[in-house]
Amino acid sequence: EELEMQASWREDDDKLTFIVLDPSSPEDPSLNPAARGGKMVGDVNIFYNPSEQDEEQEADDTAAKDISACTDKEKRPTHRVGEIEVMIAEKSARRKGIAKEALRLLMEYAQRELCTERFVAKIKEHNAPSIALFEQLGYKFVKAVPVFQEVVYELRASEPR
């Protein structure tokens, strides 16, 4: 079951996951060369929900989007809106700017390679450090979802940061 899940994460078109490394901590010598560069401390993800792509298509009929940096325009219909998240599990790696850098890199990749135009972050309402992180990146508050104790923030790729 675990191997199936790992294969799904590697092969599915509807999600991206990257491991986050802390370059200030020693790497684990038992890991393969892909983990060189520091200790594994978390991950950063984007999920692409097909229903959100359809909603964005409807909105796209009335607003032009600048995706000139995108290298694969054919991916655009299925990767317009990505739900993005980051988790730094190692407490010693928090508050170092690692999550911010990981989010920036993933957003740049998603815009360039997948034509992602809008990023959505769903954050637990009590998680002030994560809210501050996404606000620093230019995300704007959209709504509160009391039933899930979450707040929703979004960033449009065309908006200046």
N, C-alpha and C positions, 0 to 999 in steps of 0.2 A: 504494500500500500504506500509506504514512504517513497519507494523508487518510482512508482506511478506518479505521485504528486510532484516529485522532482523533475520527471520527464515532462509533465504538463507545464511546469513553470518555464522550462527551457524551450519548449516547442510551440506553445500557444501564442497566437497573434494578439490576444486580448490582454496581455500583461507583460510588464518588464520588471525585473528585479535585479538589483546590483548590490553586492556586498560592500559595506562601508568599512574602510580601514583607518586606523589611527596611526599615522606615520611617526608619531612621537613615542610609540610603544613598540617593543621588540616583536617581530613576526614569529609565528609558530613554525619552527623548522620542519614539523611533520607534514605541513600542507604543501600542495604543489606550487609551482612557480606563479600561478595566477594570484596567490595570496601574498606575494612579496610586496613589501612597501609598508608593512606595519601589521599590527594586531587587528583581527576582525572584531568590530565593535557593534555592528548593526547592519541594517539594510535600508534601501530606498526603493520605492515601488511606484508604478503607474498601472492602473487598471482601466481598460476601455470597455464601457458598457454600451452595447449596440443601441439601446433605446435612447441614450443620451446623444448618440451620433445623429439619430433621426431628428431629434429636437433641434440640434444645432443646424441641421440642413434646412429646416423650416425657417429659422432665424436668418440663415445665410441668404435667403432669397431677397431680403430687404437691406442687407448690409454687406459691403465689399470687405474682403479680408486680404491682408497682406501676408502671403505665404511665399514670397519670393525666395527666401532662404531655404525652402524645402527642396530636397533633392529627389523625392519620389512622389510626384503629384497623384499617382494612382492610389497611394495609401490614404490620401486625404479623407475620403468619405468614411472610413472605418476608424480613424484615429484622431478625429477633431477634438474630442473632449476626453481628457484623462483625469481620473481621480488619483491624486498623488499623496504619498505619505512617506514619512521617514521615521525610523526607530533607531535610537542609539541605546542599546541594551546595557553597555558597560558604563556605569556611573562615572568612572574616572575619565571617560572620553567626552562627557557632556560639557557644554559651555566653552568649547574650544573652537567653534566655527566649523566643525566637521560636518554637521547636519546641513548647515547653510551651503557649504561648498558642494555637498552631494546633491542637494536639491537643484542648485544652479546647473550643475553638469547634466543631470538627468533631464531637466527642462530644455536645455540647449539641444541635447541629443534628440529629444522627442519632437521639438520644433523642426530641426534640420532634416531628420531622417524619416519621421512619421507624419509630418505636417500638423502636429498638434497645435490647435489654436487657443484652447482654453484649458486651464488647469483648475481643478476643484479639490479643496482640502477640507475634510471632515475631521474636526478636532473635538475631543472631550472638553466640555465647557469649563472645567476646572483646571485645564492644562495651560496655565498662563505662559510658561516658557515657549510652548509650541505656537500658541497664538501670536506671541511677540515675534517669533522666528518668521512665520509666514507674512506678518505685517511688514517686517523689515525687507522681505523680498518683493513687496508691492501688492500682495494679496489684499482684497477688499472684503469686508464682512458682507454676506448675502442674507443669512437668516440664522435663527436659532431653531433647533429641533428638540424641544423639551422631552419628547418621548424617548429619545436616545441620549439625552443629556449632551448634545453636540452643538457646535456652531459650524456653519459652513462659510468658507472663504473661497474666493475665486480670483484668478488672474487671467486676463486675456493677453495673448502673446503680442497683440498689436499695440497694447498700452505701454507708454513709457514707464520705466522703473527707476 
